[in-house]
């Protein structure tokens, strides 16, 4: 057995000892023993625990792969996520005020992707086990909302009806204002019998909408989502912020950054998470590569009362970023790209010199890269706010406030 002292936490939440040696579920400052297998420590025993070590609050933690950090105190996780963001910025040669992490509460995840598999006696549904394809049933999960927990029997019924014996279904369940919005992938091919069975399950479980590998099975009522004062019905399986708390936090931050603008362009706008709340006070042009999302956003705007003008444009911003002459008519930019960031669009933003940019990101590494592009072009990064919608995971989101140096507050 080897004894090591954990010095820090890595990007995947593992403790790291000199070597480096990676030790899962250990914390900085802990003395641990185990067997060294290459660069990893196995058969770990905690000799000297960290004062930040806590008893995992969820009974499923040891087996479920949905959470990685329930053995650490909330303060430690929040501080670590803040340090992750600051570390990537430092690596890019940038300094900024990185604010303390804002964390969504327990039992607030309104969207989850469950795995469901047929068994000899019926079916089982839950999350995949830690680094495993095994499905762990999670009836007492404290991450998701109580409504999502009650959806697990429905997921089992869907597996009995339409899963093959060789593969699990992936079932995305999203809370909406009219009931669960359910999108299934990986099921058997649809035929007449299966359609009838699935339609009956849609009624039995009072689902707002059920789609099967992209095909609509039934919609009892359009599954609406609030985007400010507007109501939007997103396409099945469309992106949605993980928690209502997180969505409101991000929206408030974005609105504060662009509060002095008279016209805003929202890039990678999705279904209107930011565009529609912004339209309560300012005209917005929303750009997104998915035409169905743009249709949903436009419908939400047209049906809402009291909003400023919102225009939409379906456009692949990776291949056809907005150019400086197109950006020149706007006072501010909101951009919320996927994890890969937005290299091409950032280059054009740097050239365009729009006075204010609110950058939302779900990847601190690509955010730091894109932030470097803007700062090299004369922008100041006023502050960065980490937002943790994925409590007890290694995932972190953030908002950054950029202003041209000569007008920075």
C-alpha positions in Angstrom: 0.0 0.0 0.0 1.1 3.5 -0.8 0.4 6.6 1.3 0.0 9.9 -0.4 -1.3 13.4 0.4 -3.9 15.0 -1.9 -2.8 18.4 -3.0 -5.6 19.6 -5.2 -8.7 18.6 -7.2 -8.5 18.0 -11.0 -11.0 19.0 -13.7 -12.9 15.7 -13.3 -13.2 16.1 -9.5 -10.6 13.5 -8.6 -8.0 14.3 -5.9 -4.5 14.7 -7.2 -1.3 13.7 -5.3 2.3 14.3 -6.5 3.2 12.2 -9.5 0.6 13.0 -10.5 -1.5 10.3 -9.0 -5.3 10.5 -9.3 -7.4 9.4 -6.4 -11.2 9.4 -7.0 -13.4 10.8 -4.2 -10.6 12.3 -2.2 -10.2 15.9 -1.2 -7.3 18.4 -0.9 -5.3 18.0 2.3 -6.4 14.4 2.9 -3.8 11.6 3.6 -4.9 8.4 1.9 -3.6 5.0 1.2 -4.1 2.7 -1.8 -2.6 0.7 -4.6 -0.9 2.6 -7.4 -2.0 1.4 -10.8 -0.2 3.6 -13.4 -1.3 7.1 -12.6 -4.4 6.1 -10.5 -4.8 5.1 -6.9 -7.2 2.2 -6.2 -8.5 0.5 -3.0 -8.4 3.9 -1.4 -8.7 4.3 2.4 -8.9 7.7 4.0 -6.4 8.1 6.8 -6.8 11.8 7.6 -10.1 13.2 6.3 -10.5 16.8 5.2 -12.7 19.0 7.3 -14.7 19.5 4.1 -15.5 15.8 3.8 -19.2 15.2 4.4 -21.5 12.3 4.4 -23.1 12.1 0.9 -26.7 13.3 1.3 -28.1 11.0 -1.4 -28.5 7.2 -0.7 -27.6 6.5 -4.3 -24.3 8.4 -4.4 -21.9 5.5 -4.2 -23.4 3.6 -7.1 -25.0 6.3 -9.3 -22.9 8.2 -11.8 -25.2 11.3 -11.8 -23.1 13.2 -9.2 -19.4 13.2 -8.5 -18.9 15.5 -5.5 -21.4 14.7 -2.8 -18.6 13.8 -0.5 -17.4 17.4 -0.4 -19.0 20.3 1.4 -21.0 22.8 -0.6 -18.5 25.6 0.2 -15.6 23.5 -1.1 -17.4 22.7 -4.4 -18.4 26.3 -4.9 -14.9 27.5 -4.2 -13.3 24.9 -6.5 -15.6 25.8 -9.4 -14.6 29.4 -9.0 -11.0 28.4 -9.0 -11.5 26.3 -12.1 -12.8 29.4 -13.9 -10.0 31.6 -12.6 -7.4 29.0 -13.5 -8.4 28.9 -17.2 -8.4 32.7 -17.3 -5.0 32.9 -15.7 -3.6 30.3 -18.2 -4.9 32.6 -21.0 -3.1 35.5 -19.4 -6.3 37.2 -18.2 -7.2 38.7 -14.9 -10.8 39.4 -13.9 -13.0 39.7 -10.9 -14.3 36.1 -10.6 -17.2 36.3 -8.3 -18.3 33.6 -5.8 -20.2 30.7 -7.4 -24.1 30.9 -7.4 -25.4 27.4 -6.9 -28.9 26.1 -7.7 -30.6 24.3 -4.7 -31.1 20.6 -4.3 -34.1 19.0 -6.0 -34.2 21.7 -8.7 -33.1 20.0 -11.9 -36.2 20.1 -14.1 -34.8 18.1 -17.0 -33.0 14.8 -16.9 -32.0 12.0 -19.3 -32.9 8.6 -17.8 -31.8 5.2 -19.1 -34.4 2.5 -19.1 -34.0 -1.2 -20.0 -36.2 -4.2 -20.3 -35.6 -7.0 -17.8 -36.9 -10.5 -17.5 -39.4 -9.4 -14.9 -40.3 -6.0 -16.5 -38.0 -3.0 -16.7 -35.8 -0.7 -14.7 -35.1 3.0 -15.1 -32.6 5.4 -13.6 -29.1 6.8 -14.3 -26.0 4.9 -15.4 -23.7 3.8 -12.7 -20.3 5.4 -12.1 -18.2 4.7 -15.2 -20.6 1.9 -16.1 -23.4 1.0 -18.5 -25.3 -0.5 -15.6 -28.5 1.2 -14.8 -28.9 2.3 -11.1 -32.5 3.0 -10.0 -32.7 6.3 -8.2 -36.1 6.6 -6.5 -34.7 8.9 -3.8 -32.6 11.1 -6.0 -32.1 14.6 -4.4 -30.8 16.2 -7.6 -34.0 16.2 -9.7 -37.3 17.7 -8.8 -40.0 15.6 -7.1 -42.0 15.7 -10.4 -39.1 14.1 -12.3 -38.7 11.4 -9.6 -42.3 10.4 -10.1 -41.6 10.0 -13.9 -39.5 6.9 -13.3 -42.4 4.4 -13.4 -43.4 6.0 -16.7 -39.9 5.4 -18.1 -40.2 1.7 -17.1 -43.5 1.4 -18.9 -41.9 2.9 -22.0 -39.1 0.4 -21.8 -41.5 -2.5 -21.6 -43.4 -1.2 -24.6 -40.6 -0.3 -26.9 -37.1 -1.1 -25.8 -35.1 -3.9 -27.3 -33.5 -6.5 -25.0 -30.0 -5.5 -26.2 -30.0 -1.7 -25.6 -31.4 0.8 -23.2 -33.7 3.6 -24.1 -32.6 7.2 -23.5 -35.6 9.1 -22.1 -35.3 12.9 -21.7 -38.0 14.2 -19.4 -38.6 17.9 -19.0 -41.0 19.6 -16.7 -43.4 22.0 -18.5 -46.4 24.0 -17.5 -48.8 21.3 -18.9 -47.0 18.2 -17.7 -43.9 16.1 -18.5 -42.4 16.6 -22.0 -40.8 13.3 -23.0 -38.4 12.6 -25.8 -37.3 9.0 -26.3 -34.4 7.8 -28.4 -33.0 4.3 -29.1 -36.3 2.5 -29.2 -37.7 -0.1 -31.5 -38.9 1.0 -34.9 -42.4 2.3 -34.8 -45.2 0.2 -36.2 -49.0 0.3 -35.8 -49.1 -1.7 -32.6 -46.3 0.2 -30.9 -47.9 3.6 -31.9 -51.1 2.6 -30.2 -49.4 1.4 -27.1 -47.3 4.5 -26.8 -50.3 6.8 -27.4 -52.1 5.0 -24.5 -49.1 5.5 -22.2 -49.1 9.2 -23.1 -52.7 9.4 -21.9 -52.2 7.1 -18.9 -49.2 9.1 -17.5 -50.8 12.4 -18.6 -47.7 13.5 -20.6 -47.8 16.9 -22.3 -45.9 15.5 -25.3 -44.3 12.2 -26.2 -41.8 11.8 -29.2 -40.2 8.6 -30.2 -36.9 8.9 -32.1 -38.0 12.4 -33.3 -41.5 11.4 -34.3 -44.5 12.8 -32.4 -46.6 10.2 -30.8 -49.0 12.4 -28.9 -49.5 15.8 -27.4 -52.2 16.3 -24.8 -51.3 20.0 -24.4 -48.4 22.1 -25.8 -45.6 21.9 -23.2 -44.8 25.5 -22.5 -41.8 27.1 -20.8 -41.6 30.6 -19.4 -39.0 33.0 -21.0 -39.5 36.1 -19.0 -43.2 37.1 -19.5 -43.4 35.1 -22.8 -44.5 31.4 -23.1 -42.6 29.3 -25.5 -43.2 25.7 -26.7 -39.7 24.4 -27.6 -39.2 21.6 -30.1 -39.0 18.2 -28.6 -35.7 17.6 -26.9 -34.6 21.2 -27.4 -32.0 22.8 -25.1 -33.3 24.3 -21.9 -31.4 25.6 -18.9 -31.2 22.8 -16.3 -33.0 24.6 -13.4 -35.4 27.5 -13.2 -33.1 29.1 -10.6 -30.2 28.9 -13.0 -32.2 30.3 -15.9 -33.3 33.2 -13.9 -29.8 33.8 -12.5 -28.2 33.8 -16.0 -31.0 36.0 -17.4 -30.6 38.6 -14.6 -26.9 38.7 -15.2 -27.2 39.1 -19.0 -29.8 41.8 -18.6 -27.6 43.8 -16.2 -24.7 43.7 -18.6 -26.7 45.1 -21.6 -29.0 47.3 -19.6 -27.9 50.5 -21.3 -28.4 49.2 -24.9 -31.2 50.2 -27.2 -30.7 47.3 -29.6 -29.2 43.8 -28.9 -28.3 40.8 -31.0 -28.6 37.5 -29.3 -26.3 34.9 -30.9 -27.0 31.1 -30.4 -30.3 32.3 -29.1 -32.0 28.9 -28.8 -35.7 29.3 -28.0 -35.4 32.7 -26.5 -33.9 32.2 -23.0 -32.4 35.7 -23.2 -34.0 37.3 -26.2 -37.5 37.3 -24.9 -36.8 38.7 -21.4 -34.6 41.3 -23.0 -37.5 42.3 -25.3 -39.3 43.5 -22.3 -37.2 46.7 -22.6 -35.2 46.6 -25.8 -35.4 45.5 -29.4 -33.7 42.2 -30.1 -32.4 40.3 -33.2 -32.1 36.6 -32.4 -29.9 34.3 -34.4 -29.8 30.5 -34.1 -28.9 27.6 -36.4 -31.9 25.5 -35.6 -35.0 26.7 -37.6 -37.5 24.9 -35.3 -36.1 26.8 -32.3 -36.4 30.1 -34.2 -40.0 29.3 -35.1 -40.8 28.5 -31.4 -39.1 31.8 -30.3 -41.0 33.8 -32.9 -44.3 32.3 -31.9 -43.6 33.0 -28.2 -42.9 36.6 -29.0 -46.0 37.1 -31.1 -48.3 35.6 -28.5 -46.8 37.7 -25.6 -48.1 41.1 -24.7 -46.0 44.3 -24.3 -42.7 43.1 -25.8 -40.4 45.2 -28.0 -39.8 44.0 -31.5 -37.9 40.7 -31.9 -36.6 39.5 -35.2 -35.2 36.1 -35.9 -32.7 34.7 -38.3 -31.8 31.0 -38.9 -28.1 30.9 -39.5 -25.1 28.5 -38.9 -22.9 30.8 -36.8 -20.0 28.4 -37.0 -19.9 28.5 -40.8 -21.4 31.9 -41.3 -20.8 34.2 -38.3 -22.3 37.7 -38.3 -19.8 40.1 -39.9 -18.8 43.5 -38.6 -21.1 45.4 -40.9 -24.0 43.3 -39.8 -23.1 43.8 -36.1 -22.6 47.6 -36.5 -26.2 48.4 -35.9 -26.3 46.9 -32.4 -25.3 48.4 -29.1 -24.7 45.1 -27.4 -24.2 41.4 -28.0 -25.4 38.4 -26.1 -23.7 35.2 -27.0 -24.3 31.7 -25.5 -22.4 29.2 -27.7 -22.2 25.4 -27.2 -19.3 23.8 -25.3 -17.0 24.2 -28.3 -17.2 27.9 -28.0 -17.4 30.3 -31.0 -14.0 30.8 -32.6 -15.2 32.2 -35.9 -17.9 34.4 -34.4 -15.5 35.8 -31.7 -13.1 36.8 -34.4 -15.8 38.9 -36.1 -16.9 40.3 -32.8 -13.4 41.4 -32.1 -13.3 43.2 -35.4 -16.8 44.7 -35.0 -16.1 46.5 -31.7 -19.7 46.4 -30.4 -19.5 48.3 -27.1 -20.8 45.6 -24.8 -20.8 41.8 -24.8 -22.5 39.4 -22.4 -20.9 36.0 -22.9 -22.6 33.0 -21.4 -20.6 29.8 -21.4 -20.9 26.2 -20.2 -17.1 25.5 -20.7 -14.6 27.6 -18.8 -11.8 26.4 -21.1 -13.3 27.7 -24.4 -14.6 30.8 -22.6 -11.1 31.7 -21.6 -9.9 31.1 -25.2 -12.7 33.3 -26.6 -12.2 35.9 -23.9 -8.5 36.2 -24.9 -9.6 37.0 -28.4 -11.8 39.8 -27.2 -9.3 41.2 -24.7 -6.6 41.3 -27.4 -8.9 43.4 -29.5 -9.4 46.1 -26.8 -12.1 44.7 -24.5 -11.9 44.6 -20.8 -13.4 41.7 -18.9 -15.1 43.4 -16.0 -16.2 40.4 -14.1 -17.1 36.7 -14.4 -19.9 35.0 -12.5 -19.8 31.2 -12.1 -23.2 29.6 -12.0 -23.7 26.0 -10.8 -26.9 24.5 -12.2 -25.4 21.0 -12.0 -25.0 20.7 -8.3 -22.5 18.0 -7.1 -21.1 17.6 -10.6 -17.9 18.9 -12.1 -19.8 21.0 -14.6 -19.8 24.8 -14.3 -21.4 27.6 -16.3 -20.6 31.3 -16.2 -21.4 34.7 -17.5 -18.7 37.2 -18.5 -19.1 41.0 -18.9 -17.0 42.6 -21.6 -16.8 46.3 -22.5 -14.5 48.2 -24.8 -11.7 49.7 -22.8 -12.5 53.3 -23.5 -16.1 52.9 -22.3 -15.6 50.4 -19.5 -17.4 51.2 -16.2 
